[in-house]
Amino acid sequence: MKKKLVLPKFKNEDEEHDFWEKIDLSKYYEAKDFKHFDVTEFLKKHAEPKITRITIRIPTDIVRSYKQKASKIDVPYQSLMKQQLAKGA
């Protein structure tokens, strides 16, 4: 890095566009300062977690209990059950 790039506060997008249009980044950075950005790797790392659909038999009274709790806090009962599973409770 040659010298630190200080970004101004932009009033709007046009002003920001003009700034980036005119600036010569070679005054601030050298080629070795840049790292390769792999879009595929980034998307893998930041993708939504994979979800597996399962079917289990749960006693009716337990499901009823979750439905009542979920209704009180206004969330879907299956979401509440998933949260509890994630906590290990």
N, CA, C and O atoms as a CHARMM CRD file, in Angstrom:
* protein
*
  356
    1    1 MET  N      0.84800  -1.16500   0.00000 PROA 1      0.00000
    2    1 MET  CA     0.00000   0.00000   0.00000 PROA 1      0.00000
    3    1 MET  C      0.89900   1.23500   0.00000 PROA 1      0.00000
    4    1 MET  O      1.85100   1.32300   0.77500 PROA 1      0.00000
    5    2 LYS  N      0.59300   2.15900  -0.85300 PROA 2      0.00000
    6    2 LYS  CA     1.40700   3.36700  -0.97400 PROA 2      0.00000
    7    2 LYS  C      1.01600   4.39900   0.07100 PROA 2      0.00000
    8    2 LYS  O      1.84700   4.81400   0.87900 PROA 2      0.00000
    9    3 LYS  N     -0.23100   4.80900   0.06100 PROA 3      0.00000
   10    3 LYS  CA    -0.71800   5.72000   1.08800 PROA 3      0.00000
   11    3 LYS  C     -2.18500   5.40800   1.35200 PROA 3      0.00000
   12    3 LYS  O     -2.87300   4.83500   0.50700 PROA 3      0.00000
   13    4 LYS  N     -2.64700   5.78700   2.51800 PROA 4      0.00000
   14    4 LYS  CA    -4.00300   5.45000   2.92800 PROA 4      0.00000
   15    4 LYS  C     -5.03400   6.25400   2.14400 PROA 4      0.00000
   16    4 LYS  O     -4.91400   7.46900   1.98000 PROA 4      0.00000
   17    5 LEU  N     -6.03500   5.55100   1.67300 PROA 5      0.00000
   18    5 LEU  CA    -7.13200   6.19200   0.95100 PROA 5      0.00000
   19    5 LEU  C     -8.19600   6.60400   1.96200 PROA 5      0.00000
   20    5 LEU  O     -8.75400   5.75700   2.65900 PROA 5      0.00000
   21    6 VAL  N     -8.47600   7.88600   2.04200 PROA 6      0.00000
   22    6 VAL  CA    -9.49400   8.40000   2.94900 PROA 6      0.00000
   23    6 VAL  C    -10.71800   8.74900   2.10000 PROA 6      0.00000
   24    6 VAL  O    -10.65400   9.56900   1.18500 PROA 6      0.00000
   25    7 LEU  N    -11.82100   8.10600   2.43100 PROA 7      0.00000
   26    7 LEU  CA   -13.05100   8.33600   1.66900 PROA 7      0.00000
   27    7 LEU  C    -13.83800   9.48700   2.27700 PROA 7      0.00000
   28    7 LEU  O    -14.02500   9.55100   3.49200 PROA 7      0.00000
   29    8 PRO  N    -14.29600  10.39700   1.42200 PROA 8      0.00000
   30    8 PRO  CA   -15.11500  11.50200   1.93100 PROA 8      0.00000
   31    8 PRO  C    -16.53800  11.02700   2.19800 PROA 8      0.00000
   32    8 PRO  O    -16.92600   9.94500   1.75700 PROA 8      0.00000
   33    9 LYS  N    -17.30900  11.82400   2.91100 PROA 9      0.00000
   34    9 LYS  CA   -18.73700  11.56600   3.08400 PROA 9      0.00000
   35    9 LYS  C    -19.43100  12.06800   1.82400 PROA 9      0.00000
   36    9 LYS  O    -19.26700  13.22200   1.42800 PROA 9      0.00000
   37   10 PHE  N    -20.20400  11.19000   1.20500 PROA 10     0.00000
   38   10 PHE  CA   -20.89100  11.56600  -0.02800 PROA 10     0.00000
   39   10 PHE  C    -22.29800  12.04300   0.28700 PROA 10     0.00000
   40   10 PHE  O    -22.98300  11.48300   1.14100 PROA 10     0.00000
   41   11 LYS  N    -22.71600  13.08600  -0.41600 PROA 11     0.00000
   42   11 LYS  CA   -24.06400  13.63000  -0.21600 PROA 11     0.00000
   43   11 LYS  C    -25.10300  12.79100  -0.94100 PROA 11     0.00000
   44   11 LYS  O    -26.25400  12.69800  -0.51300 PROA 11     0.00000
   45   12 ASN  N    -24.68100  12.18100  -2.04800 PROA 12     0.00000
   46   12 ASN  CA   -25.62000  11.37900  -2.83000 PROA 12     0.00000
   47   12 ASN  C    -24.84300  10.41300  -3.72400 PROA 12     0.00000
   48   12 ASN  O    -23.61300  10.43400  -3.74500 PROA 12     0.00000
   49   13 GLU  N    -25.55200   9.58300  -4.44700 PROA 13     0.00000
   50   13 GLU  CA   -24.90600   8.58600  -5.29900 PROA 13     0.00000
   51   13 GLU  C    -24.14800   9.22100  -6.46800 PROA 13     0.00000
   52   13 GLU  O    -23.10900   8.71000  -6.88700 PROA 13     0.00000
   53   14 ASP  N    -24.65700  10.30700  -6.98200 PROA 14     0.00000
   54   14 ASP  CA   -23.97100  10.97400  -8.09200 PROA 14     0.00000
   55   14 ASP  C    -22.59000  11.47100  -7.66800 PROA 14     0.00000
   56   14 ASP  O    -21.61400  11.34200  -8.40700 PROA 14     0.00000
   57   15 GLU  N    -22.53100  12.03700  -6.47900 PROA 15     0.00000
   58   15 GLU  CA   -21.24900  12.52500  -5.96300 PROA 15     0.00000
   59   15 GLU  C    -20.27600  11.35700  -5.75800 PROA 15     0.00000
   60   15 GLU  O    -19.08900  11.46100  -6.07000 PROA 15     0.00000
   61   16 GLU  N    -20.79000  10.26200  -5.23500 PROA 16     0.00000
   62   16 GLU  CA   -19.94300   9.08200  -5.03600 PROA 16     0.00000
   63   16 GLU  C    -19.47400   8.53700  -6.38400 PROA 16     0.00000
   64   16 GLU  O    -18.31200   8.16200  -6.53900 PROA 16     0.00000
   65   17 HSD  N    -20.37100   8.49700  -7.34200 PROA 17     0.00000
   66   17 HSD  CA   -20.02200   8.01700  -8.68000 PROA 17     0.00000
   67   17 HSD  C    -18.90800   8.86000  -9.28400 PROA 17     0.00000
   68   17 HSD  O    -17.94900   8.32800  -9.84300 PROA 17     0.00000
   69   18 ASP  N    -19.04000  10.16100  -9.16800 PROA 18     0.00000
   70   18 ASP  CA   -18.02400  11.06900  -9.70800 PROA 18     0.00000
   71   18 ASP  C    -16.67100  10.83100  -9.03800 PROA 18     0.00000
   72   18 ASP  O    -15.63400  10.84800  -9.70100 PROA 18     0.00000
   73   19 PHE  N    -16.68500  10.60800  -7.71600 PROA 19     0.00000
   74   19 PHE  CA   -15.45100  10.35000  -6.98500 PROA 19     0.00000
   75   19 PHE  C    -14.75400   9.11800  -7.54000 PROA 19     0.00000
   76   19 PHE  O    -13.56600   9.17100  -7.85900 PROA 19     0.00000
   77   20 TRP  N    -15.47200   8.01500  -7.66000 PROA 20     0.00000
   78   20 TRP  CA   -14.86300   6.76800  -8.12400 PROA 20     0.00000
   79   20 TRP  C    -14.49800   6.81800  -9.59900 PROA 20     0.00000
   80   20 TRP  O    -13.58600   6.12000 -10.04200 PROA 20     0.00000
   81   21 GLU  N    -15.18900   7.62000 -10.34000 PROA 21     0.00000
   82   21 GLU  CA   -14.89400   7.77700 -11.76400 PROA 21     0.00000
   83   21 GLU  C    -13.54500   8.46700 -11.98200 PROA 21     0.00000
   84   21 GLU  O    -12.82200   8.14200 -12.92300 PROA 21     0.00000
   85   22 LYS  N    -13.21300   9.41800 -11.10900 PROA 22     0.00000
   86   22 LYS  CA   -12.01700  10.24500 -11.29400 PROA 22     0.00000
   87   22 LYS  C    -10.77100   9.75800 -10.54500 PROA 22     0.00000
   88   22 LYS  O     -9.65200  10.10700 -10.92100 PROA 22     0.00000
   89   23 ILE  N    -10.95300   8.96300  -9.50100 PROA 23     0.00000
   90   23 ILE  CA    -9.82100   8.60000  -8.65700 PROA 23     0.00000
   91   23 ILE  C     -8.88200   7.60600  -9.35300 PROA 23     0.00000
   92   23 ILE  O     -9.32400   6.72100 -10.08500 PROA 23     0.00000
   93   24 ASP  N     -7.59500   7.77400  -9.11000 PROA 24     0.00000
   94   24 ASP  CA    -6.57600   6.86600  -9.63200 PROA 24     0.00000
   95   24 ASP  C     -6.08600   6.00100  -8.47900 PROA 24     0.00000
   96   24 ASP  O     -5.26400   6.44200  -7.67600 PROA 24     0.00000
   97   25 LEU  N     -6.58400   4.77700  -8.39400 PROA 25     0.00000
   98   25 LEU  CA    -6.25300   3.89400  -7.27300 PROA 25     0.00000
   99   25 LEU  C     -4.79100   3.47600  -7.25500 PROA 25     0.00000
  100   25 LEU  O     -4.30100   3.01000  -6.22600 PROA 25     0.00000
  101   26 SER  N     -4.08800   3.63000  -8.36200 PROA 26     0.00000
  102   26 SER  CA    -2.66900   3.25600  -8.38200 PROA 26     0.00000
  103   26 SER  C     -1.83400   4.17900  -7.48800 PROA 26     0.00000
  104   26 SER  O     -0.69600   3.84500  -7.15500 PROA 26     0.00000
  105   27 LYS  N     -2.37700   5.32400  -7.09900 PROA 27     0.00000
  106   27 LYS  CA    -1.68400   6.21600  -6.17200 PROA 27     0.00000
  107   27 LYS  C     -1.77100   5.69000  -4.73600 PROA 27     0.00000
  108   27 LYS  O     -0.99800   6.09700  -3.86800 PROA 27     0.00000
  109   28 TYR  N     -2.70600   4.79400  -4.50300 PROA 28     0.00000
  110   28 TYR  CA    -2.94900   4.29000  -3.16000 PROA 28     0.00000
  111   28 TYR  C     -2.58800   2.80900  -2.97600 PROA 28     0.00000
  112   28 TYR  O     -2.21500   2.38500  -1.88300 PROA 28     0.00000
  113   29 TYR  N     -2.70200   2.04300  -4.04400 PROA 29     0.00000
  114   29 TYR  CA    -2.49300   0.59800  -3.93900 PROA 29     0.00000
  115   29 TYR  C     -1.56000   0.08800  -5.02700 PROA 29     0.00000
  116   29 TYR  O     -1.45000   0.65700  -6.11300 PROA 29     0.00000
  117   30 GLU  N     -0.89000  -1.01800  -4.68400 PROA 30     0.00000
  118   30 GLU  CA    -0.08500  -1.74000  -5.66500 PROA 30     0.00000
  119   30 GLU  C     -0.80800  -3.04500  -5.96500 PROA 30     0.00000
  120   30 GLU  O     -1.66500  -3.47400  -5.19300 PROA 30     0.00000
  121   31 ALA  N     -0.47000  -3.67100  -7.07200 PROA 31     0.00000
  122   31 ALA  CA    -1.14700  -4.90100  -7.47900 PROA 31     0.00000
  123   31 ALA  C     -1.07400  -5.97100  -6.39000 PROA 31     0.00000
  124   31 ALA  O     -2.02500  -6.73300  -6.21600 PROA 31     0.00000
  125   32 LYS  N      0.02700  -6.04200  -5.66100 PROA 32     0.00000
  126   32 LYS  CA     0.18700  -7.07200  -4.62300 PROA 32     0.00000
  127   32 LYS  C     -0.73600  -6.84400  -3.43400 PROA 32     0.00000
  128   32 LYS  O     -0.92400  -7.75000  -2.62200 PROA 32     0.00000
  129   33 ASP  N     -1.31800  -5.65100  -3.31500 PROA 33     0.00000
  130   33 ASP  CA    -2.23400  -5.35500  -2.20900 PROA 33     0.00000
  131   33 ASP  C     -3.59100  -6.03400  -2.37100 PROA 33     0.00000
  132   33 ASP  O     -4.32800  -6.19700  -1.39900 PROA 33     0.00000
  133   34 PHE  N     -3.91400  -6.42600  -3.58800 PROA 34     0.00000
  134   34 PHE  CA    -5.22500  -6.99900  -3.86600 PROA 34     0.00000
  135   34 PHE  C     -5.21100  -8.51100  -3.71300 PROA 34     0.00000
  136   34 PHE  O     -4.21900  -9.17300  -4.01900 PROA 34     0.00000
  137   35 LYS  N     -6.31200  -9.03700  -3.24200 PROA 35     0.00000
  138   35 LYS  CA    -6.47300 -10.47700  -3.10200 PROA 35     0.00000
  139   35 LYS  C     -7.51300 -10.95300  -4.10500 PROA 35     0.00000
  140   35 LYS  O     -8.43900 -10.22000  -4.45100 PROA 35     0.00000
  141   36 HSD  N     -7.35000 -12.18500  -4.56400 PROA 36     0.00000
  142   36 HSD  CA    -8.31900 -12.76000  -5.49400 PROA 36     0.00000
  143   36 HSD  C     -9.63900 -12.99400  -4.76700 PROA 36     0.00000
  144   36 HSD  O     -9.65700 -13.51500  -3.65100 PROA 36     0.00000
  145   37 PHE  N    -10.72800 -12.61400  -5.39400 PROA 37     0.00000
  146   37 PHE  CA   -12.06000 -12.81500  -4.83000 PROA 37     0.00000
  147   37 PHE  C    -12.76000 -13.90500  -5.61800 PROA 37     0.00000
  148   37 PHE  O    -13.08600 -13.72400  -6.79100 PROA 37     0.00000
  149   38 ASP  N    -12.98900 -15.03700  -4.97100 PROA 38     0.00000
  150   38 ASP  CA   -13.65000 -16.16700  -5.61000 PROA 38     0.00000
  151   38 ASP  C    -15.13400 -16.12900  -5.24700 PROA 38     0.00000
  152   38 ASP  O    -15.50900 -16.44700  -4.11900 PROA 38     0.00000
  153   39 VAL  N    -15.96600 -15.74100  -6.19800 PROA 39     0.00000
  154   39 VAL  CA   -17.39600 -15.60000  -5.95600 PROA 39     0.00000
  155   39 VAL  C    -18.01900 -16.91900  -5.53300 PROA 39     0.00000
  156   39 VAL  O    -18.84000 -16.94700  -4.61600 PROA 39     0.00000
  157   40 THR  N    -17.64700 -18.00200  -6.17700 PROA 40     0.00000
  158   40 THR  CA   -18.20600 -19.31700  -5.85800 PROA 40     0.00000
  159   40 THR  C    -17.89600 -19.69400  -4.41100 PROA 40     0.00000
  160   40 THR  O    -18.77400 -20.15800  -3.68300 PROA 40     0.00000
  161   41 GLU  N    -16.66200 -19.49500  -4.00400 PROA 41     0.00000
  162   41 GLU  CA   -16.27100 -19.81800  -2.63100 PROA 41     0.00000
  163   41 GLU  C    -17.01100 -18.93100  -1.62800 PROA 41     0.00000
  164   41 GLU  O    -17.43900 -19.40600  -0.57600 PROA 41     0.00000
  165   42 PHE  N    -17.16000 -17.66400  -1.94700 PROA 42     0.00000
  166   42 PHE  CA   -17.88200 -16.73600  -1.08500 PROA 42     0.00000
  167   42 PHE  C    -19.32700 -17.17800  -0.90000 PROA 42     0.00000
  168   42 PHE  O    -19.84400 -17.18600   0.21700 PROA 42     0.00000
  169   43 LEU  N    -19.97300 -17.54500  -2.00000 PROA 43     0.00000
  170   43 LEU  CA   -21.37200 -17.96200  -1.92300 PROA 43     0.00000
  171   43 LEU  C    -21.53100 -19.25900  -1.13800 PROA 43     0.00000
  172   43 LEU  O    -22.51000 -19.42800  -0.41100 PROA 43     0.00000
  173   44 LYS  N    -20.57800 -20.17300  -1.28100 PROA 44     0.00000
  174   44 LYS  CA   -20.62200 -21.41400  -0.50000 PROA 44     0.00000
  175   44 LYS  C    -20.54600 -21.10900   0.98600 PROA 44     0.00000
  176   44 LYS  O    -21.28500 -21.67400   1.79200 PROA 44     0.00000
  177   45 LYS  N    -19.63900 -20.20300   1.33100 PROA 45     0.00000
  178   45 LYS  CA   -19.39800 -19.87100   2.73000 PROA 45     0.00000
  179   45 LYS  C    -20.58300 -19.13600   3.35000 PROA 45     0.00000
  180   45 LYS  O    -20.85900 -19.29900   4.53800 PROA 45     0.00000
  181   46 HSD  N    -21.28200 -18.32900   2.55700 PROA 46     0.00000
  182   46 HSD  CA   -22.34900 -17.48600   3.08600 PROA 46     0.00000
  183   46 HSD  C    -23.74700 -17.93700   2.68200 PROA 46     0.00000
  184   46 HSD  O    -24.71300 -17.19400   2.85700 PROA 46     0.00000
  185   47 ALA  N    -23.86100 -19.14000   2.14600 PROA 47     0.00000
  186   47 ALA  CA   -25.16700 -19.64200   1.73000 PROA 47     0.00000
  187   47 ALA  C    -26.01100 -19.99500   2.95000 PROA 47     0.00000
  188   47 ALA  O    -25.49600 -20.19500   4.05000 PROA 47     0.00000
  189   48 GLU  N    -27.29700 -20.06500   2.72900 PROA 48     0.00000
  190   48 GLU  CA   -28.20200 -20.49600   3.79200 PROA 48     0.00000
  191   48 GLU  C    -27.85000 -21.92300   4.18400 PROA 48     0.00000
  192   48 GLU  O    -27.44000 -22.71400   3.33400 PROA 48     0.00000
  193   49 PRO  N    -28.00100 -22.25700   5.44100 PROA 49     0.00000
  194   49 PRO  CA   -27.71300 -23.62600   5.84500 PROA 49     0.00000
  195   49 PRO  C    -28.64500 -24.60700   5.14600 PROA 49     0.00000
  196   49 PRO  O    -29.81100 -24.30100   4.89500 PROA 49     0.00000
  197   50 LYS  N    -28.13000 -25.76100   4.84200 PROA 50     0.00000
  198   50 LYS  CA   -28.95100 -26.76500   4.17600 PROA 50     0.00000
  199   50 LYS  C    -29.96500 -27.31300   5.16300 PROA 50     0.00000
  200   50 LYS  O    -29.68400 -27.45500   6.35300 PROA 50     0.00000
  201   51 ILE  N    -31.13100 -27.61300   4.65800 PROA 51     0.00000
  202   51 ILE  CA   -32.22100 -28.11300   5.48400 PROA 51     0.00000
  203   51 ILE  C    -32.60300 -29.49600   4.99000 PROA 51     0.00000
  204   51 ILE  O    -32.73600 -29.73200   3.78900 PROA 51     0.00000
  205   52 THR  N    -32.77400 -30.40000   5.93400 PROA 52     0.00000
  206   52 THR  CA   -33.19700 -31.75000   5.60700 PROA 52     0.00000
  207   52 THR  C    -34.60000 -31.96200   6.15900 PROA 52     0.00000
  208   52 THR  O    -34.87000 -31.70600   7.33200 PROA 52     0.00000
  209   53 ARG  N    -35.47100 -32.42800   5.30400 PROA 53     0.00000
  210   53 ARG  CA   -36.84400 -32.70700   5.72000 PROA 53     0.00000
  211   53 ARG  C    -36.86800 -34.08500   6.38100 PROA 53     0.00000
  212   53 ARG  O    -36.34900 -35.06000   5.83700 PROA 53     0.00000
  213   54 ILE  N    -37.48100 -34.14700   7.56500 PROA 54     0.00000
  214   54 ILE  CA   -37.60400 -35.43100   8.25700 PROA 54     0.00000
  215   54 ILE  C    -39.05700 -35.64700   8.66100 PROA 54     0.00000
  216   54 ILE  O    -39.84400 -34.70300   8.71900 PROA 54     0.00000
  217   55 THR  N    -39.39500 -36.87900   8.93500 PROA 55     0.00000
  218   55 THR  CA   -40.71200 -37.21500   9.46100 PROA 55     0.00000
  219   55 THR  C    -40.50200 -37.97600  10.75700 PROA 55     0.00000
  220   55 THR  O    -39.84100 -39.01400  10.77900 PROA 55     0.00000
  221   56 ILE  N    -41.07000 -37.45400  11.83600 PROA 56     0.00000
  222   56 ILE  CA   -40.97700 -38.14500  13.12100 PROA 56     0.00000
  223   56 ILE  C    -42.36300 -38.19200  13.75600 PROA 56     0.00000
  224   56 ILE  O    -43.22400 -37.35800  13.47200 PROA 56     0.00000
  225   57 ARG  N    -42.55500 -39.16100  14.60000 PROA 57     0.00000
  226   57 ARG  CA   -43.81000 -39.28100  15.34200 PROA 57     0.00000
  227   57 ARG  C    -43.57800 -38.73300  16.74200 PROA 57     0.00000
  228   57 ARG  O    -42.70400 -39.19800  17.47400 PROA 57     0.00000
  229   58 ILE  N    -44.38100 -37.73100  17.09800 PROA 58     0.00000
  230   58 ILE  CA   -44.26800 -37.08400  18.39800 PROA 58     0.00000
  231   58 ILE  C    -45.62000 -37.23500  19.09300 PROA 58     0.00000
  232   58 ILE  O    -46.66300 -37.07600  18.45800 PROA 58     0.00000
  233   59 PRO  N    -45.61000 -37.53400  20.36700 PROA 59     0.00000
  234   59 PRO  CA   -46.88400 -37.65800  21.08300 PROA 59     0.00000
  235   59 PRO  C    -47.74000 -36.39300  20.93200 PROA 59     0.00000
  236   59 PRO  O    -47.22800 -35.27400  20.96200 PROA 59     0.00000
  237   60 THR  N    -49.02800 -36.59400  20.77300 PROA 60     0.00000
  238   60 THR  CA   -49.97100 -35.50900  20.52200 PROA 60     0.00000
  239   60 THR  C    -49.91700 -34.43300  21.59700 PROA 60     0.00000
  240   60 THR  O    -49.99500 -33.24500  21.28300 PROA 60     0.00000
  241   61 ASP  N    -49.78600 -34.82700  22.85400 PROA 61     0.00000
  242   61 ASP  CA   -49.76800 -33.83100  23.93300 PROA 61     0.00000
  243   61 ASP  C    -48.55300 -32.90800  23.84600 PROA 61     0.00000
  244   61 ASP  O    -48.63700 -31.74200  24.22900 PROA 61     0.00000
  245   62 ILE  N    -47.42700 -33.41700  23.34800 PROA 62     0.00000
  246   62 ILE  CA   -46.23300 -32.57800  23.17600 PROA 62     0.00000
  247   62 ILE  C    -46.47000 -31.56900  22.04500 PROA 62     0.00000
  248   62 ILE  O    -46.14700 -30.38900  22.18100 PROA 62     0.00000
  249   63 VAL  N    -47.02900 -32.03800  20.94200 PROA 63     0.00000
  250   63 VAL  CA   -47.32200 -31.13700  19.81900 PROA 63     0.00000
  251   63 VAL  C    -48.32700 -30.08500  20.26000 PROA 63     0.00000
  252   63 VAL  O    -48.17500 -28.90600  19.94100 PROA 63     0.00000
  253   64 ARG  N    -49.34600 -30.50200  20.98600 PROA 64     0.00000
  254   64 ARG  CA   -50.37000 -29.57100  21.47000 PROA 64     0.00000
  255   64 ARG  C    -49.72100 -28.50900  22.36600 PROA 64     0.00000
  256   64 ARG  O    -50.05200 -27.32700  22.28000 PROA 64     0.00000
  257   65 SER  N    -48.80300 -28.94300  23.21800 PROA 65     0.00000
  258   65 SER  CA   -48.11900 -28.01800  24.10900 PROA 65     0.00000
  259   65 SER  C    -47.31600 -26.97600  23.31500 PROA 65     0.00000
  260   65 SER  O    -47.34900 -25.78700  23.63200 PROA 65     0.00000
  261   66 TYR  N    -46.60200 -27.42900  22.28800 PROA 66     0.00000
  262   66 TYR  CA   -45.83600 -26.50100  21.45600 PROA 66     0.00000
  263   66 TYR  C    -46.75700 -25.54400  20.70700 PROA 66     0.00000
  264   66 TYR  O    -46.44400 -24.36200  20.56500 PROA 66     0.00000
  265   67 LYS  N    -47.87700 -26.04400  20.23400 PROA 67     0.00000
  266   67 LYS  CA   -48.82600 -25.17900  19.52400 PROA 67     0.00000
  267   67 LYS  C    -49.35700 -24.09200  20.44600 PROA 67     0.00000
  268   67 LYS  O    -49.50700 -22.94200  20.03100 PROA 67     0.00000
  269   68 GLN  N    -49.64500 -24.44900  21.70100 PROA 68     0.00000
  270   68 GLN  CA   -50.14500 -23.46200  22.66200 PROA 68     0.00000
  271   68 GLN  C    -49.07200 -22.40900  22.97000 PROA 68     0.00000
  272   68 GLN  O    -49.35700 -21.21100  22.98300 PROA 68     0.00000
  273   69 LYS  N    -47.84400 -22.86200  23.21600 PROA 69     0.00000
  274   69 LYS  CA   -46.74500 -21.92500  23.49900 PROA 69     0.00000
  275   69 LYS  C    -46.49600 -21.00900  22.30500 PROA 69     0.00000
  276   69 LYS  O    -46.30100 -19.80400  22.46200 PROA 69     0.00000
  277   70 ALA  N    -46.50400 -21.59300  21.12400 PROA 70     0.00000
  278   70 ALA  CA   -46.25200 -20.81300  19.90600 PROA 70     0.00000
  279   70 ALA  C    -47.34700 -19.78200  19.68000 PROA 70     0.00000
  280   70 ALA  O    -47.07800 -18.65700  19.26100 PROA 70     0.00000
  281   71 SER  N    -48.56500 -20.17100  19.95600 PROA 71     0.00000
  282   71 SER  CA   -49.69400 -19.25200  19.79000 PROA 71     0.00000
  283   71 SER  C    -49.56200 -18.05300  20.72600 PROA 71     0.00000
  284   71 SER  O    -49.87000 -16.92500  20.34200 PROA 71     0.00000
  285   72 LYS  N    -49.10500 -18.29700  21.95000 PROA 72     0.00000
  286   72 LYS  CA   -48.94500 -17.21500  22.92500 PROA 72     0.00000
  287   72 LYS  C    -47.90100 -16.20000  22.49100 PROA 72     0.00000
  288   72 LYS  O    -48.04600 -15.00500  22.74900 PROA 72     0.00000
  289   73 ILE  N    -46.83900 -16.67700  21.82700 PROA 73     0.00000
  290   73 ILE  CA   -45.77500 -15.74700  21.41000 PROA 73     0.00000
  291   73 ILE  C    -45.84900 -15.41000  19.92200 PROA 73     0.00000
  292   73 ILE  O    -44.96700 -14.74900  19.37300 PROA 73     0.00000
  293   74 ASP  N    -46.91800 -15.87800  19.28600 PROA 74     0.00000
  294   74 ASP  CA   -47.22500 -15.54300  17.89100 PROA 74     0.00000
  295   74 ASP  C    -46.11500 -15.95500  16.91400 PROA 74     0.00000
  296   74 ASP  O    -45.65200 -15.15000  16.10600 PROA 74     0.00000
  297   75 VAL  N    -45.70400 -17.21600  17.00600 PROA 75     0.00000
  298   75 VAL  CA   -44.75300 -17.78900  16.05100 PROA 75     0.00000
  299   75 VAL  C    -45.29000 -19.15400  15.60100 PROA 75     0.00000
  300   75 VAL  O    -46.07000 -19.77000  16.32800 PROA 75     0.00000
  301   76 PRO  N    -44.89600 -19.63000  14.43700 PROA 76     0.00000
  302   76 PRO  CA   -45.32000 -20.96400  14.01400 PROA 76     0.00000
  303   76 PRO  C    -44.76300 -22.02800  14.97100 PROA 76     0.00000
  304   76 PRO  O    -43.61600 -21.93800  15.40800 PROA 76     0.00000
  305   77 TYR  N    -45.57000 -23.01500  15.28600 PROA 77     0.00000
  306   77 TYR  CA   -45.13500 -24.01200  16.27200 PROA 77     0.00000
  307   77 TYR  C    -43.93800 -24.81100  15.79000 PROA 77     0.00000
  308   77 TYR  O    -43.09900 -25.20700  16.59800 PROA 77     0.00000
  309   78 GLN  N    -43.84100 -25.05800  14.48300 PROA 78     0.00000
  310   78 GLN  CA   -42.69600 -25.80900  13.97100 PROA 78     0.00000
  311   78 GLN  C    -41.40300 -25.00700  14.11900 PROA 78     0.00000
  312   78 GLN  O    -40.34300 -25.57700  14.37600 PROA 78     0.00000
  313   79 SER  N    -41.49000 -23.70400  13.96000 PROA 79     0.00000
  314   79 SER  CA   -40.30800 -22.85600  14.17400 PROA 79     0.00000
  315   79 SER  C    -39.87700 -22.91300  15.63500 PROA 79     0.00000
  316   79 SER  O    -38.68500 -22.97000  15.93800 PROA 79     0.00000
  317   80 LEU  N    -40.85100 -22.89800  16.53300 PROA 80     0.00000
  318   80 LEU  CA   -40.54000 -22.99800  17.95400 PROA 80     0.00000
  319   80 LEU  C    -39.87000 -24.33500  18.26300 PROA 80     0.00000
  320   80 LEU  O    -38.91200 -24.38400  19.03400 PROA 80     0.00000
  321   81 MET  N    -40.35600 -25.39500  17.68000 PROA 81     0.00000
  322   81 MET  CA   -39.76700 -26.71500  17.88700 PROA 81     0.00000
  323   81 MET  C    -38.33000 -26.75900  17.34900 PROA 81     0.00000
  324   81 MET  O    -37.44500 -27.34000  17.97800 PROA 81     0.00000
  325   82 LYS  N    -38.10600 -26.14100  16.18100 PROA 82     0.00000
  326   82 LYS  CA   -36.74800 -26.10700  15.62000 PROA 82     0.00000
  327   82 LYS  C    -35.79400 -25.33500  16.52400 PROA 82     0.00000
  328   82 LYS  O    -34.64500 -25.73600  16.71000 PROA 82     0.00000
  329   83 GLN  N    -36.26600 -24.24000  17.07700 PROA 83     0.00000
  330   83 GLN  CA   -35.43400 -23.45600  18.00200 PROA 83     0.00000
  331   83 GLN  C    -35.05800 -24.29300  19.21200 PROA 83     0.00000
  332   83 GLN  O    -33.90900 -24.27900  19.65500 PROA 83     0.00000
  333   84 GLN  N    -36.03200 -25.02200  19.74500 PROA 84     0.00000
  334   84 GLN  CA   -35.76800 -25.85800  20.91500 PROA 84     0.00000
  335   84 GLN  C    -34.79900 -26.97200  20.57100 PROA 84     0.00000
  336   84 GLN  O    -33.92100 -27.29100  21.37300 PROA 84     0.00000
  337   85 LEU  N    -34.93700 -27.56800  19.40500 PROA 85     0.00000
  338   85 LEU  CA   -33.99100 -28.61100  18.97500 PROA 85     0.00000
  339   85 LEU  C    -32.58100 -28.04200  18.82800 PROA 85     0.00000
  340   85 LEU  O    -31.60200 -28.68200  19.21300 PROA 85     0.00000
  341   86 ALA  N    -32.48600 -26.85500  18.27700 PROA 86     0.00000
  342   86 ALA  CA   -31.17700 -26.22600  18.07500 PROA 86     0.00000
  343   86 ALA  C    -30.49500 -25.94700  19.41500 PROA 86     0.00000
  344   86 ALA  O    -29.27500 -26.05800  19.53500 PROA 86     0.00000
  345   87 LYS  N    -31.29900 -25.58400  20.42200 PROA 87     0.00000
  346   87 LYS  CA   -30.73700 -25.32400  21.75500 PROA 87     0.00000
  347   87 LYS  C    -30.38000 -26.61200  22.47700 PROA 87     0.00000
  348   87 LYS  O    -29.60700 -26.60700  23.43400 PROA 87     0.00000
  349   88 GLY  N    -30.95400 -27.71900  22.00600 PROA 88     0.00000
  350   88 GLY  CA   -30.70100 -28.98800  22.67200 PROA 88     0.00000
  351   88 GLY  C    -31.64300 -29.21300  23.84500 PROA 88     0.00000
  352   88 GLY  O    -31.39600 -30.04900  24.71500 PROA 88     0.00000
  353   89 ALA  N    -32.73200 -28.44400  23.84700 PROA 89     0.00000
  354   89 ALA  CA   -33.68500 -28.57400  24.96700 PROA 89     0.00000
  355   89 ALA  C    -34.79900 -29.53500  24.62300 PROA 89     0.00000
  356   89 ALA  O    -35.68900 -29.76700  25.44100 PROA 89     0.00000
